[in-house]
Amino acid sequence: MELWYAIVDLLPFQWADHFFMKNALLAVLVISPLFGLLSTMVVESRMSFFSDALGHSAFTGIAIGTLLSAAWQTFAGVDPLWVAVLFAVGFALLFTYVRRKTSLASDTVIGVFSSTAVALGIFLATFGGGSFTKFNALLIGDILSVEPGKIGLMALILLVVVLLWLCSFNQLMLSSVHPALADSRGIRVFWQEALFSAAIAVVVTVTMTWVGLLVINSLLVLPAAAARNLARNMRQYHLISLLSALAAGIAGLLTSYYIGSSAGASITLYLALFFAVTFCFRKHRL
C-alpha cells in the first residue's frame, strides 16, 4: 500500500492528498474490471436480475451475522460480512440447482429467490422490534470507507476471475448461451454455472457496502449492455465492457468527491450515459 500511496502523491490533484481517496481510487481500479468481466456473462446468460437477488441474499446474510453476534458471545468478534458471503454463496448454489431441476424460466426462479431473500432479511432485521435504520448504509454504500484489507481481498478475487476466464472462457460462454449443446460436448454445465454464480455472489457481497444495494445490479448489466452496441466480435465485447466499467468507475469517484454525491450512483449514471451514446451509434450504423 505504501508504494500505491507514493504513486498517487505524484498526481497534481487536490483529491490525491486525501488518504481516503487513495484507498477509494485503488478500490475502483480493482472492482471495475471485475464488474466489466462478470457483466458480459450476466448479460449473455440473461440473468440481469440475478445480481439483484444476490444483493438481497447478502443483506439477509448481514442481518443473520448481526443477530448471531448479538445473541452468542462466540460470534461477537465475527464480521457480519463473512456470514453474508457464506450465505450468498449458498444462495447462489441453491439457485443454480433449482434452475437446473425446474422447467420454470430463469426470471421466475430469480423472482422466487429474490422475494424470499428480501422478506427474510427484513424479517430478521426487524426481529424483536429491531430498527431497520442501522442497515440503511447498505442501500447507498460508501466507497470512501473502504479498508485496505478488503481491497486486497477483491484483488485476489479479480486474479481468480481472470484465471477462470483464461482457463475456461469457451466452456463458460457455451454453457451460458446454449446449455444443451454444452452438455452434448461433455461440459459440466451445472458446475460451470455454479462457479460463475458463486463468483458473482462473492463480488456482490463484498462490494455492496461500497457501491450500495440499490445500484449494484446496474454495474453488472450496463457495461456489457453498452459494449454490445459497439462490439463486432467477442474480444471487442469484453474489452469495451471492461474499459467502460473502469472509466465510469474513475469518473464516478471523482464526481462524488467534487459534488458530494453517492459514488455508486455516479458510476451508474456514467454507465447509463455511455449506453445511451453507444445506442445512438448503433442506431446510426444500422
C-alpha positions as YAML, in Angstrom:
chain: A
units: angstrom
residues:
- id: 1
  name: MET
  ca: [0.00, 0.00, 0.00]
- id: 2
  name: GLU
  ca: [2.89, 2.39, 0.71]
- id: 3
  name: LEU
  ca: [4.01, 2.13, -2.91]
- id: 4
  name: TRP
  ca: [0.48, 2.92, -4.10]
- id: 5
  name: TYR
  ca: [0.26, 5.95, -1.81]
- id: 6
  name: ALA
  ca: [3.61, 7.20, -3.12]
- id: 7
  name: ILE
  ca: [2.42, 6.86, -6.73]
- id: 8
  name: VAL
  ca: [-0.84, 8.73, -6.08]
- id: 9
  name: ASP
  ca: [1.08, 11.50, -4.27]
- id: 10
  name: LEU
  ca: [2.74, 12.31, -7.61]
- id: 11
  name: LEU
  ca: [-0.60, 13.26, -9.16]
- id: 12
  name: PRO
  ca: [-1.11, 17.06, -9.39]
- id: 13
  name: PHE
  ca: [-4.67, 16.99, -8.00]
- id: 14
  name: GLN
  ca: [-6.08, 18.18, -4.69]
- id: 15
  name: TRP
  ca: [-8.03, 14.99, -4.07]
- id: 16
  name: ALA
  ca: [-4.79, 12.96, -4.26]
- id: 17
  name: ASP
  ca: [-3.75, 14.47, -0.91]
- id: 18
  name: HIS
  ca: [-6.53, 12.67, 0.95]
- id: 19
  name: PHE
  ca: [-5.84, 9.24, 2.39]
- id: 20
  name: PHE
  ca: [-9.42, 8.01, 1.92]
- id: 21
  name: MET
  ca: [-9.39, 8.99, -1.78]
- id: 22
  name: LYS
  ca: [-6.23, 6.97, -2.36]
- id: 23
  name: ASN
  ca: [-7.93, 3.87, -0.95]
- id: 24
  name: ALA
  ca: [-11.14, 4.58, -2.87]
- id: 25
  name: LEU
  ca: [-9.29, 5.01, -6.18]
- id: 26
  name: LEU
  ca: [-7.45, 1.72, -5.69]
- id: 27
  name: ALA
  ca: [-10.75, 0.03, -4.86]
- id: 28
  name: VAL
  ca: [-12.27, 1.37, -8.08]
- id: 29
  name: LEU
  ca: [-9.31, 0.15, -10.12]
- id: 30
  name: VAL
  ca: [-9.79, -3.33, -8.66]
- id: 31
  name: ILE
  ca: [-13.56, -3.74, -8.71]
- id: 32
  name: SER
  ca: [-14.29, -2.04, -12.05]
- id: 33
  name: PRO
  ca: [-12.56, -4.77, -14.14]
- id: 34
  name: LEU
  ca: [-14.45, -7.33, -12.05]
- id: 35
  name: PHE
  ca: [-17.79, -5.76, -12.89]
- id: 36
  name: GLY
  ca: [-16.77, -5.38, -16.53]
- id: 37
  name: LEU
  ca: [-15.85, -9.06, -16.91]
- id: 38
  name: LEU
  ca: [-18.73, -10.51, -14.93]
- id: 39
  name: SER
  ca: [-21.17, -8.20, -16.72]
- id: 40
  name: THR
  ca: [-20.58, -9.96, -20.03]
- id: 41
  name: MET
  ca: [-21.57, -13.32, -18.55]
- id: 42
  name: VAL
  ca: [-24.58, -11.85, -16.74]
- id: 43
  name: VAL
  ca: [-25.92, -10.34, -19.96]
- id: 44
  name: GLU
  ca: [-25.18, -13.39, -22.11]
- id: 45
  name: SER
  ca: [-26.82, -15.69, -19.56]
- id: 46
  name: ARG
  ca: [-29.92, -13.46, -19.44]
- id: 47
  name: MET
  ca: [-29.56, -13.20, -15.67]
- id: 48
  name: SER
  ca: [-29.64, -9.44, -15.30]
- id: 49
  name: PHE
  ca: [-31.70, -9.59, -12.11]
- id: 50
  name: PHE
  ca: [-29.67, -12.41, -10.58]
- id: 51
  name: SER
  ca: [-27.18, -9.97, -9.05]
- id: 52
  name: ASP
  ca: [-30.10, -8.05, -7.58]
- id: 53
  name: ALA
  ca: [-31.34, -11.24, -5.93]
- id: 54
  name: LEU
  ca: [-27.82, -11.90, -4.66]
- id: 55
  name: GLY
  ca: [-27.77, -8.42, -3.16]
- id: 56
  name: HIS
  ca: [-30.92, -9.26, -1.24]
- id: 57
  name: SER
  ca: [-29.37, -12.51, -0.04]
- id: 58
  name: ALA
  ca: [-26.24, -10.65, 1.03]
- id: 59
  name: PHE
  ca: [-28.38, -8.23, 3.02]
- id: 60
  name: THR
  ca: [-30.05, -11.23, 4.67]
- id: 61
  name: GLY
  ca: [-26.61, -12.64, 5.49]
- id: 62
  name: ILE
  ca: [-25.60, -9.35, 7.12]
- id: 63
  name: ALA
  ca: [-28.79, -9.45, 9.20]
- id: 64
  name: ILE
  ca: [-28.06, -13.04, 10.26]
- id: 65
  name: GLY
  ca: [-24.49, -12.14, 11.19]
- id: 66
  name: THR
  ca: [-25.66, -9.16, 13.23]
- id: 67
  name: LEU
  ca: [-28.18, -11.32, 15.10]
- id: 68
  name: LEU
  ca: [-25.60, -14.01, 15.79]
- id: 69
  name: SER
  ca: [-23.08, -11.51, 17.14]
- id: 70
  name: ALA
  ca: [-25.73, -10.06, 19.44]
- id: 71
  name: ALA
  ca: [-27.13, -13.39, 20.64]
- id: 72
  name: TRP
  ca: [-23.99, -15.52, 21.07]
- id: 73
  name: GLN
  ca: [-20.67, -14.49, 22.55]
- id: 74
  name: THR
  ca: [-18.94, -16.92, 20.17]
- id: 75
  name: PHE
  ca: [-19.86, -14.72, 17.20]
- id: 76
  name: ALA
  ca: [-19.23, -11.40, 18.98]
- id: 77
  name: GLY
  ca: [-15.97, -10.71, 17.14]
- id: 78
  name: VAL
  ca: [-17.06, -12.08, 13.76]
- id: 79
  name: ASP
  ca: [-17.57, -9.57, 10.95]
- id: 80
  name: PRO
  ca: [-21.16, -10.00, 9.64]
- id: 81
  name: LEU
  ca: [-19.73, -9.63, 6.13]
- id: 82
  name: TRP
  ca: [-18.24, -13.13, 6.24]
- id: 83
  name: VAL
  ca: [-21.58, -14.58, 7.28]
- id: 84
  name: ALA
  ca: [-23.12, -12.68, 4.36]
- id: 85
  name: VAL
  ca: [-20.52, -14.12, 1.94]
- id: 86
  name: LEU
  ca: [-21.25, -17.69, 3.06]
- id: 87
  name: PHE
  ca: [-24.99, -17.12, 2.88]
- id: 88
  name: ALA
  ca: [-24.79, -15.53, -0.58]
- id: 89
  name: VAL
  ca: [-22.62, -18.35, -1.97]
- id: 90
  name: GLY
  ca: [-25.05, -20.93, -0.57]
- id: 91
  name: PHE
  ca: [-27.94, -18.92, -2.02]
- id: 92
  name: ALA
  ca: [-26.25, -18.83, -5.45]
- id: 93
  name: LEU
  ca: [-25.55, -22.58, -5.46]
- id: 94
  name: LEU
  ca: [-29.11, -23.39, -4.40]
- id: 95
  name: PHE
  ca: [-30.47, -21.11, -7.12]
- id: 96
  name: THR
  ca: [-28.29, -22.84, -9.73]
- id: 97
  name: TYR
  ca: [-29.51, -26.25, -8.57]
- id: 98
  name: VAL
  ca: [-33.19, -25.27, -8.62]
- id: 99
  name: ARG
  ca: [-32.87, -23.60, -12.02]
- id: 100
  name: ARG
  ca: [-31.39, -26.77, -13.48]
- id: 101
  name: LYS
  ca: [-34.06, -29.00, -11.94]
- id: 102
  name: THR
  ca: [-37.15, -26.99, -12.83]
- id: 103
  name: SER
  ca: [-38.86, -26.16, -16.11]
- id: 104
  name: LEU
  ca: [-39.63, -22.64, -14.93]
- id: 105
  name: ALA
  ca: [-37.99, -19.70, -16.70]
- id: 106
  name: SER
  ca: [-34.90, -18.18, -15.10]
- id: 107
  name: ASP
  ca: [-36.62, -14.89, -14.36]
- id: 108
  name: THR
  ca: [-39.36, -16.74, -12.47]
- id: 109
  name: VAL
  ca: [-36.83, -18.63, -10.33]
- id: 110
  name: ILE
  ca: [-34.92, -15.39, -9.71]
- id: 111
  name: GLY
  ca: [-38.17, -13.71, -8.64]
- id: 112
  name: VAL
  ca: [-38.91, -16.50, -6.16]
- id: 113
  name: PHE
  ca: [-35.44, -16.39, -4.62]
- id: 114
  name: SER
  ca: [-35.22, -12.59, -4.63]
- id: 115
  name: SER
  ca: [-38.56, -12.02, -2.92]
- id: 116
  name: THR
  ca: [-37.82, -14.72, -0.35]
- id: 117
  name: ALA
  ca: [-34.38, -13.29, 0.43]
- id: 118
  name: VAL
  ca: [-35.55, -9.70, 0.87]
- id: 119
  name: ALA
  ca: [-38.51, -10.76, 3.02]
- id: 120
  name: LEU
  ca: [-36.27, -12.90, 5.23]
- id: 121
  name: GLY
  ca: [-33.75, -10.07, 5.50]
- id: 122
  name: ILE
  ca: [-36.35, -7.53, 6.58]
- id: 123
  name: PHE
  ca: [-37.87, -10.06, 9.00]
- id: 124
  name: LEU
  ca: [-34.52, -10.70, 10.66]
- id: 125
  name: ALA
  ca: [-33.55, -7.02, 10.68]
- id: 126
  name: THR
  ca: [-36.75, -6.06, 12.48]
- id: 127
  name: PHE
  ca: [-36.92, -9.20, 14.66]
- id: 128
  name: GLY
  ca: [-37.76, -8.41, 18.27]
- id: 129
  name: GLY
  ca: [-38.66, -4.83, 17.45]
- id: 130
  name: GLY
  ca: [-35.27, -4.02, 15.95]
- id: 131
  name: SER
  ca: [-34.74, -0.94, 13.81]
- id: 132
  name: PHE
  ca: [-34.05, -1.23, 10.09]
- id: 133
  name: THR
  ca: [-32.28, 2.13, 10.01]
- id: 134
  name: LYS
  ca: [-28.93, 0.58, 11.01]
- id: 135
  name: PHE
  ca: [-28.90, -1.15, 7.61]
- id: 136
  name: ASN
  ca: [-29.66, 1.98, 5.58]
- id: 137
  name: ALA
  ca: [-25.98, 2.45, 4.75]
- id: 138
  name: LEU
  ca: [-26.05, -0.80, 2.76]
- id: 139
  name: LEU
  ca: [-28.62, 0.67, 0.38]
- id: 140
  name: ILE
  ca: [-26.44, 3.59, -0.74]
- id: 141
  name: GLY
  ca: [-22.93, 2.43, 0.06]
- id: 142
  name: ASP
  ca: [-19.81, 4.43, 0.83]
- id: 143
  name: ILE
  ca: [-16.69, 3.68, -1.17]
- id: 144
  name: LEU
  ca: [-14.72, 6.25, 0.84]
- id: 145
  name: SER
  ca: [-14.90, 3.93, 3.85]
- id: 146
  name: VAL
  ca: [-13.16, 1.04, 2.08]
- id: 147
  name: GLU
  ca: [-10.47, -0.73, 4.08]
- id: 148
  name: PRO
  ca: [-7.08, -1.79, 2.64]
- id: 149
  name: GLY
  ca: [-7.73, -5.39, 3.73]
- id: 150
  name: LYS
  ca: [-10.95, -5.53, 1.70]
- id: 151
  name: ILE
  ca: [-9.13, -4.11, -1.32]
- id: 152
  name: GLY
  ca: [-6.60, -6.92, -1.03]
- id: 153
  name: LEU
  ca: [-9.43, -9.45, -0.89]
- id: 154
  name: MET
  ca: [-11.01, -8.00, -4.05]
- id: 155
  name: ALA
  ca: [-7.63, -8.03, -5.81]
- id: 156
  name: LEU
  ca: [-7.36, -11.75, -5.01]
- id: 157
  name: ILE
  ca: [-10.89, -12.32, -6.34]
- id: 158
  name: LEU
  ca: [-10.00, -10.39, -9.51]
- id: 159
  name: LEU
  ca: [-6.99, -12.66, -10.01]
- id: 160
  name: VAL
  ca: [-9.16, -15.76, -9.57]
- id: 161
  name: VAL
  ca: [-11.78, -14.46, -12.03]
- id: 162
  name: VAL
  ca: [-9.11, -13.61, -14.64]
- id: 163
  name: LEU
  ca: [-7.61, -17.11, -14.28]
- id: 164
  name: LEU
  ca: [-11.10, -18.56, -14.64]
- id: 165
  name: TRP
  ca: [-11.58, -16.57, -17.84]
- id: 166
  name: LEU
  ca: [-8.27, -17.73, -19.26]
- id: 167
  name: CYS
  ca: [-8.80, -21.39, -18.40]
- id: 168
  name: SER
  ca: [-12.49, -21.95, -19.15]
- id: 169
  name: PHE
  ca: [-13.85, -19.00, -21.11]
- id: 170
  name: ASN
  ca: [-15.15, -21.09, -24.02]
- id: 171
  name: GLN
  ca: [-16.90, -23.54, -21.69]
- id: 172
  name: LEU
  ca: [-18.44, -20.72, -19.66]
- id: 173
  name: MET
  ca: [-19.70, -18.90, -22.73]
- id: 174
  name: LEU
  ca: [-21.12, -22.02, -24.37]
- id: 175
  name: SER
  ca: [-22.79, -23.06, -21.13]
- id: 176
  name: SER
  ca: [-24.48, -19.66, -20.84]
- id: 177
  name: VAL
  ca: [-25.54, -19.36, -24.49]
- id: 178
  name: HIS
  ca: [-26.55, -22.96, -25.25]
- id: 179
  name: PRO
  ca: [-26.59, -25.30, -22.20]
- id: 180
  name: ALA
  ca: [-27.91, -28.29, -24.17]
- id: 181
  name: LEU
  ca: [-25.10, -28.05, -26.72]
- id: 182
  name: ALA
  ca: [-22.57, -27.66, -23.91]
- id: 183
  name: ASP
  ca: [-23.92, -30.83, -22.28]
- id: 184
  name: SER
  ca: [-23.56, -32.71, -25.54]
- id: 185
  name: ARG
  ca: [-19.93, -31.58, -25.76]
- id: 186
  name: GLY
  ca: [-19.19, -33.09, -22.36]
- id: 187
  name: ILE
  ca: [-19.09, -29.77, -20.49]
- id: 188
  name: ARG
  ca: [-20.34, -29.97, -16.91]
- id: 189
  name: VAL
  ca: [-22.82, -27.13, -17.24]
- id: 190
  name: PHE
  ca: [-24.02, -27.24, -13.64]
- id: 191
  name: TRP
  ca: [-20.54, -26.77, -12.21]
- id: 192
  name: GLN
  ca: [-19.74, -24.04, -14.73]
- id: 193
  name: GLU
  ca: [-22.90, -22.18, -13.74]
- id: 194
  name: ALA
  ca: [-22.30, -22.84, -10.04]
- id: 195
  name: LEU
  ca: [-18.76, -21.45, -10.22]
- id: 196
  name: PHE
  ca: [-19.94, -18.39, -12.13]
- id: 197
  name: SER
  ca: [-22.81, -17.80, -9.68]
- id: 198
  name: ALA
  ca: [-20.51, -18.16, -6.66]
- id: 199
  name: ALA
  ca: [-18.09, -15.62, -8.14]
- id: 200
  name: ILE
  ca: [-20.88, -13.08, -8.59]
- id: 201
  name: ALA
  ca: [-22.13, -13.81, -5.07]
- id: 202
  name: VAL
  ca: [-18.75, -13.03, -3.51]
- id: 203
  name: VAL
  ca: [-18.23, -9.86, -5.59]
- id: 204
  name: VAL
  ca: [-21.73, -8.51, -4.88]
- id: 205
  name: THR
  ca: [-21.48, -9.25, -1.16]
- id: 206
  name: VAL
  ca: [-18.06, -7.71, -0.59]
- id: 207
  name: THR
  ca: [-18.73, -4.59, -2.68]
- id: 208
  name: MET
  ca: [-22.30, -3.87, -1.58]
- id: 209
  name: THR
  ca: [-21.08, -1.71, 1.31]
- id: 210
  name: TRP
  ca: [-19.05, 0.34, -1.21]
- id: 211
  name: VAL
  ca: [-21.49, 0.95, -4.06]
- id: 212
  name: GLY
  ca: [-24.87, 0.21, -2.45]
- id: 213
  name: LEU
  ca: [-27.51, -2.46, -2.98]
- id: 214
  name: LEU
  ca: [-29.76, -0.08, -4.93]
- id: 215
  name: VAL
  ca: [-27.34, 0.27, -7.86]
- id: 216
  name: ILE
  ca: [-25.08, -2.77, -7.70]
- id: 217
  name: ASN
  ca: [-27.24, -4.66, -10.20]
- id: 218
  name: SER
  ca: [-26.77, -1.86, -12.72]
- id: 219
  name: LEU
  ca: [-22.99, -2.20, -12.50]
- id: 220
  name: LEU
  ca: [-23.31, -5.83, -13.57]
- id: 221
  name: VAL
  ca: [-25.57, -5.04, -16.53]
- id: 222
  name: LEU
  ca: [-24.71, -1.68, -18.07]
- id: 223
  name: PRO
  ca: [-21.04, -2.29, -19.08]
- id: 224
  name: ALA
  ca: [-21.87, -5.33, -21.21]
- id: 225
  name: ALA
  ca: [-25.13, -3.83, -22.47]
- id: 226
  name: ALA
  ca: [-23.23, -0.81, -23.80]
- id: 227
  name: ALA
  ca: [-20.45, -3.00, -25.18]
- id: 228
  name: ARG
  ca: [-22.95, -4.97, -27.26]
- id: 229
  name: ASN
  ca: [-23.91, -1.78, -29.05]
- id: 230
  name: LEU
  ca: [-20.37, -1.30, -30.37]
- id: 231
  name: ALA
  ca: [-18.56, -4.64, -30.38]
- id: 232
  name: ARG
  ca: [-18.14, -6.53, -33.65]
- id: 233
  name: ASN
  ca: [-16.56, -9.63, -32.08]
- id: 234
  name: MET
  ca: [-16.13, -11.31, -28.71]
- id: 235
  name: ARG
  ca: [-12.76, -9.73, -28.00]
- id: 236
  name: GLN
  ca: [-14.12, -6.22, -28.53]
- id: 237
  name: TYR
  ca: [-17.18, -7.10, -26.47]
- id: 238
  name: HIS
  ca: [-15.14, -7.94, -23.37]
- id: 239
  name: LEU
  ca: [-12.61, -5.15, -23.86]
- id: 240
  name: ILE
  ca: [-15.25, -2.41, -24.23]
- id: 241
  name: SER
  ca: [-17.18, -3.74, -21.24]
- id: 242
  name: LEU
  ca: [-14.06, -3.73, -19.07]
- id: 243
  name: LEU
  ca: [-12.84, -0.29, -20.21]
- id: 244
  name: SER
  ca: [-16.26, 1.32, -19.85]
- id: 245
  name: ALA
  ca: [-16.60, -0.01, -16.30]
- id: 246
  name: LEU
  ca: [-13.12, 1.28, -15.46]
- id: 247
  name: ALA
  ca: [-13.68, 4.73, -16.98]
- id: 248
  name: ALA
  ca: [-17.09, 5.12, -15.34]
- id: 249
  name: GLY
  ca: [-15.66, 3.99, -12.00]
- id: 250
  name: ILE
  ca: [-12.94, 6.64, -12.01]
- id: 251
  name: ALA
  ca: [-15.27, 9.38, -13.31]
- id: 252
  name: GLY
  ca: [-17.96, 8.47, -10.77]
- id: 253
  name: LEU
  ca: [-15.50, 8.53, -7.87]
- id: 254
  name: LEU
  ca: [-14.15, 11.97, -8.83]
- id: 255
  name: THR
  ca: [-17.67, 13.29, -9.37]
- id: 256
  name: SER
  ca: [-18.70, 12.11, -5.92]
- id: 257
  name: TYR
  ca: [-15.66, 13.86, -4.44]
- id: 258
  name: TYR
  ca: [-16.27, 17.22, -6.09]
- id: 259
  name: ILE
  ca: [-20.06, 17.48, -5.74]
- id: 260
  name: GLY
  ca: [-20.67, 15.24, -2.74]
- id: 261
  name: SER
  ca: [-22.88, 12.66, -4.47]
- id: 262
  name: SER
  ca: [-23.03, 8.90, -3.96]
- id: 263
  name: ALA
  ca: [-20.12, 7.21, -5.75]
- id: 264
  name: GLY
  ca: [-22.19, 4.17, -6.69]
- id: 265
  name: ALA
  ca: [-24.96, 6.28, -8.17]
- id: 266
  name: SER
  ca: [-22.48, 8.49, -10.04]
- id: 267
  name: ILE
  ca: [-20.75, 5.46, -11.58]
- id: 268
  name: THR
  ca: [-24.10, 4.03, -12.63]
- id: 269
  name: LEU
  ca: [-25.17, 7.29, -14.28]
- id: 270
  name: TYR
  ca: [-21.95, 7.48, -16.27]
- id: 271
  name: LEU
  ca: [-22.52, 3.92, -17.48]
- id: 272
  name: ALA
  ca: [-26.12, 4.75, -18.37]
- id: 273
  name: LEU
  ca: [-24.92, 7.78, -20.35]
- id: 274
  name: PHE
  ca: [-22.36, 5.62, -22.15]
- id: 275
  name: PHE
  ca: [-25.08, 3.12, -23.00]
- id: 276
  name: ALA
  ca: [-27.27, 5.92, -24.42]
- id: 277
  name: VAL
  ca: [-24.41, 7.23, -26.56]
- id: 278
  name: THR
  ca: [-23.47, 3.79, -27.87]
- id: 279
  name: PHE
  ca: [-27.11, 3.03, -28.59]
- id: 280
  name: CYS
  ca: [-27.30, 6.13, -30.80]
- id: 281
  name: PHE
  ca: [-24.22, 5.00, -32.69]
- id: 282
  name: ARG
  ca: [-25.71, 1.56, -33.08]
- id: 283
  name: LYS
  ca: [-28.91, 3.03, -34.49]
- id: 284
  name: HIS
  ca: [-26.89, 5.21, -36.87]
- id: 285
  name: ARG
  ca: [-24.82, 2.26, -38.06]
- id: 286
  name: LEU
  ca: [-27.93, 0.15, -38.69]
...
